[in-house]
């Protein structure tokens, strides 16, 4: 089986055109190719070299390359009211579900997948107060009136 995505899938000499069912069919071919063609990783230890097979992550970009489909054509399939909207939505859900489930069982890097799914783009603000009392010492006192001459 070919381990080079750019060589797999549909001919790359022109953009392919799909109706809804054909779009789903080529997506299933892509999912099957990903499943049958894991990513290999070489791990070195002191005494041996291990070859590990890791799941290939489904991605929209990978699917578009496999299907010989442009981003613009994909966006047209995804538009509300498009005849192939149902199929495009199912393809997107399948890709997202595969990433989430593999990250959950840690067969894929959870941090990488969380970023890709938009789940890890939040910034966190922290405080340096050691205790609630330290924080309260710096807060204005409610019972104190401001000095009008200050």
Secondary structure, DSSP 8 states (H G I E B T S, - for coil): ----GGGSSS-SSS-----HHHHHHHHHHHHHHHHHS-EEEEEE-SS-EEEEEE-----HHHHHHHHT--HHHHHHHHSTT-TTHHHHHHHHHHHHHHHHHHHHTTSS-HHHHHHHTTSS---------SSHHHHHHHS--TT----TT-
